[in-house]
Amino acid sequence: MPERTVTVASSVGLHARPASLFSQAAAKAGVPVTLTSAAGKSVNAASILGVLSLGIGSGEEVTLASDAEGSEAALDELVALLSRDLDKE
C-alpha cells in the first residue's frame, strides 16, 4: 500500500482552517486516503471531524496511505499541502 510520512507545518497543527483545507483536498483527491497520527490512530482523511479528533499539533509526523489505483499522485499532493503553513495562506 502506498504511503507517505510528513511533518505537519501549520503553526497550529491540523486544527480549524488547516484541517478543513486538508480534508477538502483529500475529498477531492478521488481516492480514499487514511490519515494516521504518530500515536497510531487512523481516520478517513476526507472527514473533517476525523482529522480534528486526532488533535495533531505543529511539527507532528503523520502518515497518509491509500491502496487505490492512482493514489501515488494524490498522496504526493496531500503531502505537499501538509508541508506548508496553511494558517498563513
C-alpha distances in whole Angstrom, upper triangle without the diagonal:
4,6,10,13,16,20,22,25,27,30,29,26,24,27,29,29,26,24,25,25,21,20,22,20,17,19,20,17,16,13,12,11,11,13,14,17,18,20,17,17,15,16,15,16,18,21,23,24,21,21,24,24,22,25,23,26,26,25,22,19,16,12,10,7,6,5,8,10,11,9,10,13,13,11,14,17,16,16,19,21,20,22,25,27,27,31,33,32
4,7,11,14,17,19,22,24,27,27,24,22,25,27,27,24,22,24,22,19,19,21,18,15,18,18,15,15,12,12,10,11,12,13,16,17,20,17,18,15,16,15,15,17,20,22,24,21,20,23,24,21,24,22,24,24,22,20,17,14,10,8,6,6,6,9,10,10,7,7,10,10,8,10,13,13,13,16,17,17,18,22,24,24,28,30,28
4,7,10,14,15,18,21,24,24,20,19,22,25,24,21,19,21,20,16,17,19,17,14,17,18,15,16,13,12,9,9,10,10,13,14,16,14,15,13,14,14,13,16,18,20,22,19,17,21,21,18,21,18,20,20,19,16,13,10,7,5,4,7,9,11,13,12,9,8,11,11,7,9,12,11,10,14,15,14,15,19,21,22,25,27,26
4,7,10,12,15,18,21,21,18,17,20,23,22,19,18,20,18,15,16,18,16,14,17,18,15,17,15,14,11,11,10,10,12,13,16,14,16,14,15,15,13,16,19,20,22,19,16,20,20,17,19,16,18,17,16,14,10,8,6,5,7,9,12,14,15,14,11,9,11,11,7,8,11,9,7,11,12,11,12,15,18,19,22,24,23
4,7,10,13,15,18,19,15,15,19,21,21,17,17,20,18,15,17,19,17,15,19,20,17,20,18,16,13,12,10,9,10,10,13,13,14,13,15,16,14,17,19,19,21,18,16,18,19,16,17,14,15,14,12,10,7,6,4,6,9,12,15,17,19,18,14,13,14,14,10,10,13,11,8,11,13,10,11,14,17,18,21,22,22
4,6,9,12,15,16,12,13,16,19,19,15,15,18,16,13,16,18,16,15,19,20,17,20,19,18,14,13,11,11,10,11,14,14,15,15,16,17,14,17,19,19,20,18,15,17,18,15,16,12,13,11,9,8,5,6,6,8,11,15,18,20,21,19,16,14,15,14,10,10,12,9,6,9,10,7,7,11,13,14,17,19,19
4,6,9,11,13,10,11,15,18,17,14,14,17,16,14,16,19,17,17,20,22,20,23,22,21,17,16,12,12,11,10,14,15,16,16,17,18,15,18,20,19,20,18,15,16,18,14,14,10,10,8,6,5,4,6,9,11,15,18,21,23,25,23,20,18,18,17,14,13,14,12,9,10,11,7,7,10,11,13,15,17,18
4,6,8,9,6,8,11,14,14,10,11,14,13,11,14,16,15,15,19,20,19,22,21,20,16,15,12,12,11,11,14,16,16,16,16,17,14,16,17,16,18,16,12,13,15,13,12,8,7,6,5,6,6,7,10,12,15,19,22,24,25,24,20,19,19,17,14,14,14,11,9,10,9,5,6,8,8,10,12,14,15
4,6,9,7,9,12,14,13,10,12,15,13,12,16,18,16,17,20,21,20,24,23,23,19,19,15,16,14,15,18,19,20,19,19,20,17,19,20,18,20,19,15,16,18,16,14,11,9,6,6,8,10,11,14,15,19,22,25,26,28,26,22,21,20,19,16,15,15,12,10,10,9,6,5,5,5,8,9,11,12
4,5,5,7,9,11,10,7,10,12,11,11,14,16,15,17,20,21,20,24,24,23,20,19,16,17,15,16,19,20,20,20,19,20,16,18,18,16,18,18,14,14,17,15,13,10,8,6,8,10,12,13,16,16,20,23,27,27,29,27,24,23,22,20,18,17,16,13,12,12,10,7,8,6,4,5,6,8,10
4,6,9,10,12,11,9,12,15,14,14,17,19,19,20,23,24,24,28,27,26,23,22,19,19,17,18,20,22,22,22,22,22,19,21,21,18,19,20,16,15,18,16,13,11,8,5,8,11,14,15,18,20,23,26,30,31,33,31,27,27,25,23,22,21,20,17,16,16,13,11,11,9,6,8,7,9,12
4,7,6,9,9,8,10,13,13,13,16,18,18,19,22,23,24,27,27,25,22,21,17,18,15,17,18,20,19,20,19,20,18,19,19,16,16,17,13,12,14,13,10,9,6,6,9,11,14,15,18,19,23,26,29,30,33,31,27,27,26,24,22,22,20,18,17,17,14,12,13,12,9,9,8,11,13
4,6,9,10,7,8,12,12,11,13,16,16,17,19,21,21,24,24,22,19,17,14,14,12,13,15,17,16,16,16,17,15,16,16,14,15,14,11,10,12,10,8,6,4,4,7,8,10,11,14,16,19,22,26,27,29,28,24,24,23,21,19,19,18,15,14,15,12,9,11,11,9,9,9,12,14
4,7,8,5,5,8,9,8,10,13,13,13,16,18,18,21,21,19,16,15,11,12,11,13,15,16,14,14,13,14,11,13,12,10,11,11,7,7,10,8,7,5,6,7,10,10,11,10,13,14,17,20,23,24,27,25,22,22,21,19,17,18,16,13,13,14,11,9,12,12,10,9,10,13,14
4,6,6,5,8,10,10,11,13,15,15,17,19,20,23,23,21,18,17,14,15,14,16,17,18,16,16,15,16,13,14,13,9,10,11,8,6,9,9,7,7,8,10,13,13,15,14,17,17,20,22,26,27,29,28,25,25,25,21,20,21,19,16,17,17,14,12,15,14,12,10,10,13,14
4,6,5,6,9,10,11,12,14,15,16,18,20,23,23,22,20,19,16,18,17,20,20,21,19,19,16,17,14,14,13,9,10,12,10,8,11,12,11,11,12,13,16,16,18,17,20,19,22,24,28,28,30,29,26,26,25,22,21,22,20,17,18,19,15,14,17,15,13,10,9,13,14
4,5,5,6,9,10,11,12,14,15,17,18,21,22,21,19,19,17,19,18,21,22,23,21,20,18,17,15,14,13,10,12,14,11,10,14,15,13,13,13,13,17,17,19,18,20,19,22,24,27,27,29,27,24,25,23,20,20,21,18,15,17,16,13,12,15,13,11,8,7,10,10
4,5,5,6,9,10,11,12,14,15,16,20,20,19,17,17,14,16,16,18,20,21,19,18,16,16,12,13,13,10,13,13,10,10,14,13,12,11,11,11,14,14,15,14,16,16,19,21,25,25,27,25,22,22,20,18,17,17,15,12,13,13,9,8,11,10,8,5,6,10,10
4,6,5,6,8,10,10,12,14,15,18,18,17,14,14,12,14,13,17,18,18,16,15,13,12,9,10,9,6,9,10,6,7,10,10,10,9,11,12,14,14,15,13,15,14,17,19,22,23,25,23,20,21,20,17,16,17,15,12,13,14,11,10,13,12,12,9,10,14,13
4,5,5,6,9,10,11,12,14,17,18,17,15,15,14,17,17,20,21,21,19,17,14,13,10,9,9,6,9,11,9,9,12,13,13,13,15,15,18,18,18,16,18,16,19,20,23,23,25,23,21,22,20,17,17,18,15,13,15,15,12,12,15,14,13,10,11,14,13
4,6,5,6,9,10,11,12,15,17,16,15,16,14,17,18,21,22,22,20,18,16,14,11,10,11,9,13,13,11,12,15,16,16,14,15,15,18,18,18,16,17,15,18,19,22,22,23,21,19,20,18,15,15,16,12,10,13,12,9,10,13,12,11,8,10,12,11
4,5,5,6,9,10,11,14,14,13,11,12,11,14,14,17,19,19,17,15,13,11,8,8,9,8,12,12,9,11,14,13,14,12,14,14,16,15,15,13,13,12,14,15,19,19,21,19,16,17,15,12,12,13,10,7,10,10,7,7,11,11,12,9,12,14,13
4,5,5,6,9,10,12,12,11,10,11,10,13,15,18,20,19,16,14,11,9,6,4,6,6,9,9,7,10,12,13,14,13,16,17,18,17,17,14,14,12,14,15,18,17,20,19,16,17,16,13,13,15,12,9,12,14,11,11,15,15,15,12,15,17,16
4,5,5,6,9,11,12,12,12,14,13,17,18,22,23,22,20,17,14,12,9,6,8,8,12,12,11,13,16,17,18,17,19,19,21,20,20,17,17,15,16,16,19,18,20,18,16,18,16,13,14,15,12,10,14,14,11,13,16,16,16,13,15,18,15
4,5,5,6,9,11,11,11,13,13,16,18,21,23,22,20,17,15,12,9,8,11,11,14,14,12,15,18,18,19,17,19,19,20,20,19,16,16,13,14,14,17,16,18,16,13,15,13,9,10,12,9,7,11,11,9,11,14,14,15,12,15,17,15
4,5,5,8,8,8,7,9,10,14,16,19,21,19,18,14,12,9,6,5,9,10,13,12,11,14,16,16,18,16,19,19,20,19,17,14,13,10,11,11,14,13,15,14,11,13,12,8,9,11,9,7,10,12,10,11,15,15,17,15,18,20,18
4,6,7,8,8,9,11,12,16,19,22,23,22,19,16,13,9,8,5,8,10,13,13,12,15,17,18,20,19,21,22,24,22,21,18,17,13,14,13,15,14,16,15,13,15,14,10,12,14,12,11,14,16,13,15,18,19,20,17,20,22,20
4,5,8,10,11,14,15,19,21,25,26,25,23,19,16,13,11,8,12,13,17,16,15,18,21,21,23,22,24,24,25,24,23,20,18,15,15,14,16,14,15,13,12,14,12,9,12,14,11,11,14,15,13,15,18,18,20,17,20,22,19
4,6,8,8,12,14,17,20,23,25,23,21,18,16,12,10,9,13,15,18,17,16,19,21,21,23,21,23,23,24,23,21,18,16,13,12,11,13,11,12,10,8,11,9,6,8,11,9,9,12,13,12,14,17,18,20,18,21,23,20
4,7,9,13,15,19,22,25,27,24,23,19,17,13,12,10,14,16,19,18,18,21,23,23,25,24,26,27,27,26,24,20,18,14,13,11,12,9,10,9,9,12,11,8,11,13,12,12,15,17,16,18,21,22,24,22,25,26,24
4,6,10,13,16,19,22,24,21,20,16,14,11,10,10,13,16,19,17,17,20,21,21,24,22,25,26,26,24,22,18,16,12,10,7,9,6,8,8,6,10,10,7,9,13,12,12,15,17,16,17,20,22,24,22,25,27,25
4,7,10,13,17,20,21,18,16,13,11,7,8,8,11,14,16,14,14,18,18,18,21,20,23,24,24,22,20,16,14,10,9,6,8,7,10,11,8,12,13,10,10,14,14,12,15,17,17,17,20,22,24,22,25,27,26
4,7,10,13,16,18,15,14,10,9,6,6,7,10,13,15,12,12,15,16,15,18,17,20,21,21,18,16,12,10,7,6,5,8,9,12,12,8,11,12,9,8,12,12,10,12,15,14,14,17,19,21,20,22,25,24
4,6,10,13,14,11,10,6,6,5,5,8,10,12,13,10,10,14,14,12,15,14,18,19,19,16,14,10,8,6,5,6,10,11,14,15,11,13,15,12,10,14,14,11,12,16,15,14,17,19,21,20,23,25,24
4,7,10,11,10,8,5,5,6,5,9,10,11,12,9,8,11,11,9,12,11,14,15,15,13,11,7,6,5,7,9,13,14,17,17,14,15,16,13,10,13,14,10,11,14,13,11,15,17,18,17,20,23,22
4,7,8,6,5,4,7,9,9,13,13,14,14,10,9,12,11,8,11,10,13,15,15,11,9,6,5,6,8,11,14,17,20,20,16,17,18,16,13,16,17,13,13,16,16,13,16,18,19,19,21,24,24
4,5,5,6,7,9,12,11,15,14,15,14,11,9,11,10,7,9,7,10,12,12,8,7,5,7,9,12,15,18,20,23,23,19,20,21,19,16,18,18,15,14,17,16,13,15,18,18,18,20,23,24
4,5,8,10,12,15,15,18,18,18,18,15,13,14,13,10,11,9,11,12,11,7,6,6,8,11,14,17,20,23,25,25,21,21,23,21,17,19,20,17,15,19,18,15,16,19,19,20,22,24,26
4,6,9,12,16,16,19,18,19,17,14,13,14,12,9,10,10,12,15,14,10,10,9,11,14,15,19,21,24,27,27,24,24,26,23,20,22,23,20,19,22,21,18,20,22,22,23,24,27,28
4,6,10,13,14,18,17,18,17,14,13,15,13,10,12,12,15,17,16,12,11,9,9,12,13,16,18,21,24,25,21,22,24,22,18,21,22,19,18,22,21,18,20,23,23,24,25,28,29
4,7,11,12,15,14,15,14,10,10,12,10,7,11,11,14,17,17,13,12,10,10,12,13,15,18,20,24,24,21,22,24,21,18,21,22,18,18,22,21,18,20,23,23,23,24,27,28
4,7,9,12,11,13,12,9,9,12,10,8,12,12,15,18,18,14,13,10,9,9,10,12,15,17,20,21,17,19,21,18,15,19,19,16,16,20,19,16,19,22,22,22,23,27,27
4,6,9,8,10,9,5,7,10,9,8,12,12,16,18,19,16,15,11,11,10,11,12,15,16,20,20,17,19,20,17,15,18,18,15,16,19,18,16,19,21,22,20,22,25,25
4,5,6,9,9,6,8,11,11,11,14,14,18,20,21,18,17,13,12,10,10,10,13,14,17,18,14,17,18,14,13,17,16,13,15,18,17,16,19,21,22,20,22,25,24
4,5,7,9,7,6,10,11,11,13,13,16,17,18,16,15,11,10,8,9,10,14,14,17,16,13,15,15,12,11,14,13,10,12,15,13,12,16,17,18,16,19,21,20
4,6,9,8,8,11,13,13,15,15,18,20,21,19,18,15,14,11,12,12,15,15,17,17,14,16,16,12,13,15,14,11,14,16,14,14,18,18,19,17,19,22,20
4,5,5,6,9,10,11,14,14,17,19,21,19,19,15,15,14,15,15,18,18,21,20,18,20,20,16,16,19,17,14,17,19,16,16,19,20,20,18,19,22,21
4,5,5,6,9,10,12,13,15,17,20,18,18,16,16,15,17,18,21,21,24,23,20,22,21,18,17,20,18,14,17,18,15,15,18,18,18,15,16,20,19
4,5,5,6,9,10,12,15,18,20,18,19,16,17,17,18,19,22,23,26,26,22,24,24,21,20,23,21,18,20,21,19,17,21,21,20,18,18,22,22
4,5,5,7,10,11,15,17,19,17,17,14,14,14,15,16,19,20,23,23,20,22,23,19,18,21,20,16,18,20,18,16,20,21,20,18,19,23,23
4,5,6,8,8,11,14,16,13,14,11,12,12,14,16,19,20,23,23,19,21,21,17,16,18,17,13,15,17,14,12,16,17,17,15,16,20,19
4,5,6,8,10,13,16,14,15,13,15,15,18,20,23,24,27,26,23,24,24,21,19,21,20,16,17,19,16,14,18,18,17,15,15,19,19
4,5,8,12,15,17,15,16,14,15,16,18,20,23,24,28,28,24,25,26,22,21,23,22,19,19,22,19,17,20,21,20,18,19,22,23
4,6,9,12,14,11,12,10,12,13,16,18,22,23,26,26,23,24,24,21,19,21,21,17,17,20,18,15,18,19,18,18,18,22,23
4,6,10,12,10,12,11,14,16,19,21,25,26,29,29,25,26,26,23,21,22,22,18,18,20,18,15,17,18,17,16,16,20,21
4,7,9,7,8,8,12,13,17,20,23,25,28,27,23,23,23,21,18,20,19,15,15,17,15,11,14,15,14,14,14,18,19
4,6,6,9,10,14,16,19,23,26,28,30,29,25,25,25,23,20,21,20,17,16,17,15,12,13,14,12,13,13,16,18
4,6,9,11,14,16,20,23,27,28,30,29,25,24,24,22,20,19,19,16,14,15,14,10,11,11,9,11,11,13,16
4,7,10,13,16,19,23,26,28,30,28,25,23,23,22,19,19,19,16,14,15,14,10,10,11,11,13,14,16,18
4,7,10,13,17,20,23,26,28,27,23,22,23,21,18,18,18,15,13,15,15,11,11,13,13,15,16,18,20
4,7,10,13,17,20,23,25,24,20,19,20,18,15,15,16,14,11,14,14,10,11,13,14,16,18,20,21
4,7,10,14,17,19,22,21,17,16,18,16,12,14,15,11,10,13,13,9,11,14,15,16,18,20,21
4,7,10,13,16,18,18,14,13,15,13,10,12,13,11,9,13,13,11,12,16,18,18,21,23,23
4,7,11,12,15,14,10,10,12,10,7,9,11,8,8,12,12,10,13,16,18,18,21,23,22
4,7,9,12,12,8,9,12,10,7,11,12,10,11,14,15,14,16,19,21,21,24,26,25
4,6,8,9,6,8,11,9,8,11,13,12,13,16,16,16,19,21,24,23,26,28,27
4,7,9,7,9,12,11,11,14,16,15,16,19,20,20,22,25,27,27,30,32,30
4,6,6,9,11,10,11,14,15,15,17,19,20,20,23,25,28,27,30,32,30
4,6,8,10,10,12,14,15,16,18,20,21,22,24,26,29,28,31,33,31
4,6,7,7,9,11,12,14,15,17,18,20,21,23,26,25,29,30,28
4,6,5,6,9,10,11,12,14,15,16,18,21,24,23,26,28,26
4,6,5,6,9,10,11,12,14,16,17,19,22,22,26,27,25
4,5,5,6,9,10,11,12,14,15,17,21,20,24,25,23
4,5,5,6,9,10,11,13,14,16,19,18,22,23,21
4,5,5,6,9,10,11,12,15,18,17,21,22,21
4,6,5,6,9,10,11,13,16,16,20,21,19
4,5,5,6,9,10,11,15,14,18,18,16
4,5,5,6,9,10,13,12,16,17,16
4,5,5,6,9,12,12,16,17,16
4,6,5,7,10,11,15,15,14
4,5,6,8,8,12,12,11
4,5,7,8,11,13,12
4,7,9,12,12,12
4,6,9,9,9
4,5,6,7
4,5,5
4,6
4
